[in-house]
């Protein structure tokens, strides 16, 4: 899980350097970090913590107590995000082709990180857990709810970006690419991570 979080945060950091927009879930905190004196990781922590609180109010008695552990998970991810931003700080990408190359690399990193998180099977990230809560309450299929949620995040990011900069910052064609490709990349990696079962899972009779 920890490895998955770090690889995922590294992928998001690379996407910000590619300059074609970051993932739908990360574009809002990234834009806010460009307009206010708080780090990308700090805004990531604040936004995702709100997602956990929303889950609590949506699910009420159905909200399982252990789901509060999402908050320390978010904290670790947020710290990794700031570390990853430092690691790629000197990376300069010029030329549209190279921007797309690094955008696709970022999608692979994010997808692989998510696949590791799913393989760990401990906790969902707050955004996905909120989508699950919305799906349960609305009775709308998870996949459709996820599309609606991601689209809402992008729309809010566009509005915030125009309000702060009168321009699109952190939301571009790469955001759409990430929304489409990351899920496919996760599906690609999941069956290929079965080799980890032989290392970490006990065989039972």
C-alpha positions as CSV (number, residue, x, y, z in Angstrom):
1,X,0.0,0.0,0.0
2,X,2.8,2.4,0.9
3,X,4.7,1.6,-2.3
4,X,1.5,2.2,-4.3
5,X,0.9,5.5,-2.6
6,X,4.4,6.7,-3.4
7,X,4.3,5.6,-7.1
8,X,0.9,7.2,-7.5
9,X,2.1,10.5,-6.0
10,X,5.2,10.4,-8.3
11,X,2.9,10.0,-11.3
12,X,0.8,12.9,-10.3
13,X,3.9,15.1,-9.8
14,X,5.2,14.1,-13.2
15,X,1.8,15.1,-14.7
16,X,2.1,18.6,-13.3
17,X,5.5,19.0,-14.9
18,X,4.2,17.7,-18.3
19,X,2.0,20.8,-18.3
20,X,-1.0,19.1,-20.0
21,X,-3.1,19.0,-16.8
22,X,-3.1,16.5,-14.0
23,X,-5.6,13.8,-12.9
24,X,-9.3,14.8,-12.3
25,X,-8.9,14.2,-8.5
26,X,-5.7,16.2,-8.2
27,X,-6.4,19.2,-10.4
28,X,-8.3,21.2,-7.7
29,X,-5.6,21.0,-5.0
30,X,-2.9,21.6,-7.7
31,X,-4.6,24.8,-8.9
32,X,-5.2,26.0,-5.3
33,X,-1.5,25.4,-4.5
34,X,-0.6,27.7,-7.5
35,X,-2.7,30.5,-6.1
36,X,-2.2,30.3,-2.4
37,X,0.8,29.8,-0.1
38,X,0.1,26.2,0.8
39,X,1.6,23.1,-0.8
40,X,0.0,20.8,-3.3
41,X,0.2,18.1,-0.6
42,X,-1.5,20.3,2.0
43,X,-4.4,21.1,-0.3
44,X,-4.6,17.4,-1.2
45,X,-4.9,16.5,2.5
46,X,-7.6,19.1,3.2
47,X,-9.7,18.2,0.2
48,X,-9.6,14.4,0.7
49,X,-10.2,14.8,4.5
50,X,-13.4,16.7,3.5
51,X,-14.3,13.7,1.3
52,X,-14.1,11.4,4.4
53,X,-16.4,13.8,6.3
54,X,-18.9,13.8,3.4
55,X,-18.8,10.0,3.5
56,X,-19.7,10.1,7.2
57,X,-22.7,12.3,6.7
58,X,-23.9,10.4,3.6
59,X,-23.7,6.9,5.1
60,X,-24.4,7.9,8.8
61,X,-24.8,4.6,10.7
62,X,-23.6,2.6,7.7
63,X,-20.2,4.4,7.9
64,X,-17.8,1.9,9.4
65,X,-15.5,3.2,12.1
66,X,-12.3,1.9,10.5
67,X,-13.0,4.1,7.5
68,X,-11.6,7.0,9.6
69,X,-8.2,5.4,8.9
70,X,-8.5,7.0,5.4
71,X,-7.3,10.2,7.1
72,X,-3.9,9.0,8.1
73,X,-3.7,7.3,4.6
74,X,-4.4,10.7,3.1
75,X,-1.7,12.3,5.3
76,X,0.9,9.8,4.0
77,X,-0.2,10.3,0.4
78,X,-0.1,14.1,0.9
79,X,3.5,14.0,2.3
80,X,4.5,11.7,-0.6
81,X,3.0,14.3,-3.0
82,X,5.1,17.1,-1.7
83,X,8.2,14.9,-1.7
84,X,7.5,13.8,-5.3
85,X,7.1,17.5,-6.3
86,X,10.5,18.1,-4.9
87,X,12.0,15.1,-6.7
88,X,10.7,16.3,-10.1
89,X,11.3,20.0,-9.3
90,X,14.2,20.3,-11.7
91,X,12.5,18.5,-14.5
92,X,11.9,20.8,-17.5
93,X,9.8,19.4,-20.3
94,X,9.6,21.4,-23.6
95,X,7.9,20.5,-26.8
96,X,4.3,19.2,-27.2
97,X,5.5,15.7,-28.1
98,X,7.6,15.4,-25.0
99,X,4.8,16.8,-22.9
100,X,2.6,14.0,-24.1
101,X,5.3,11.4,-23.5
102,X,5.6,12.4,-19.9
103,X,1.8,12.8,-19.6
104,X,1.5,9.1,-20.6
105,X,4.3,8.1,-18.3
106,X,2.5,9.8,-15.5
107,X,-0.7,7.8,-16.4
108,X,1.2,4.6,-16.2
109,X,2.7,5.5,-12.8
110,X,-0.7,6.5,-11.4
111,X,-2.3,3.4,-12.8
112,X,0.4,1.1,-11.4
113,X,0.2,2.8,-8.0
114,X,-3.6,2.3,-7.9
115,X,-3.2,-1.3,-8.9
116,X,-0.8,-1.8,-6.0
117,X,-3.3,-0.1,-3.6
118,X,-6.1,-2.4,-4.9
119,X,-3.8,-5.4,-4.5
120,X,-3.1,-4.4,-0.9
121,X,-6.9,-4.5,-0.3
122,X,-6.7,-2.4,2.9
123,X,-8.4,1.0,2.4
124,X,-9.8,2.9,-0.6
125,X,-8.5,6.3,-1.4
126,X,-11.0,9.0,-0.1
127,X,-12.2,10.1,-3.5
128,X,-13.1,6.5,-4.6
129,X,-14.6,5.8,-1.1
130,X,-16.8,8.9,-1.5
131,X,-17.9,7.7,-5.0
132,X,-18.8,4.4,-3.4
133,X,-20.8,6.2,-0.7
134,X,-22.6,8.4,-3.4
135,X,-23.3,5.2,-5.4
136,X,-24.9,3.5,-2.4
137,X,-27.0,6.4,-1.4
138,X,-28.2,7.3,-5.0
139,X,-28.5,3.7,-6.1
140,X,-26.6,4.6,-9.3
141,X,-23.9,2.2,-10.5
142,X,-20.4,2.9,-9.3
143,X,-19.0,3.3,-12.8
144,X,-21.5,6.0,-13.7
145,X,-21.1,7.7,-10.4
146,X,-17.3,7.8,-10.9
147,X,-17.7,9.4,-14.3
148,X,-20.1,12.0,-12.8
149,X,-17.7,12.7,-9.8
150,X,-14.6,13.1,-12.0
151,X,-16.5,15.4,-14.4
152,X,-17.6,17.5,-11.4
153,X,-14.1,17.7,-10.1
154,X,-12.8,18.9,-13.5
155,X,-15.7,21.4,-13.8
156,X,-14.9,22.9,-10.4
157,X,-11.2,23.0,-11.3
158,X,-12.0,24.9,-14.5
159,X,-14.1,27.5,-12.5
160,X,-11.4,27.9,-9.8
161,X,-8.7,28.2,-12.4
162,X,-10.5,31.0,-14.3
163,X,-11.3,32.8,-11.0
164,X,-7.7,32.7,-9.8
165,X,-5.8,33.1,-13.1
166,X,-8.3,33.9,-15.9
167,X,-6.7,30.9,-17.6
168,X,-6.7,27.1,-17.5
169,X,-4.1,25.9,-15.0
170,X,-3.8,22.2,-14.2
171,X,-6.7,21.3,-16.5
172,X,-6.0,20.5,-20.1
173,X,-6.1,17.6,-22.6
174,X,-3.9,15.5,-20.3
175,X,-6.7,15.6,-17.7
176,X,-9.0,13.9,-20.1
177,X,-6.3,11.4,-21.1
178,X,-5.8,10.5,-17.5
179,X,-9.5,10.1,-16.9
180,X,-9.7,7.7,-19.8
181,X,-6.4,5.8,-19.6
182,X,-5.7,5.3,-15.9
183,X,-8.6,2.9,-15.4
184,X,-7.4,0.9,-18.4
185,X,-3.9,0.8,-17.1
186,X,-5.1,-0.4,-13.7
187,X,-7.0,-3.2,-15.5
188,X,-3.8,-4.1,-17.3
189,X,-1.7,-4.4,-14.2
190,X,-4.1,-6.1,-11.8
191,X,-3.8,-9.6,-13.3
192,X,-0.1,-9.2,-13.7
193,X,0.3,-8.6,-10.0
194,X,-0.9,-12.1,-9.1
195,X,2.8,-13.0,-8.7
196,X,2.7,-11.1,-5.4
197,X,0.3,-13.7,-4.0
198,X,3.1,-16.3,-4.1
199,X,5.3,-14.0,-2.0
200,X,2.9,-12.5,0.5
201,X,-0.1,-14.9,0.7
202,X,-0.2,-18.1,2.8
203,X,-1.3,-21.2,1.1
204,X,-4.2,-22.9,2.9
205,X,-5.4,-26.4,2.6
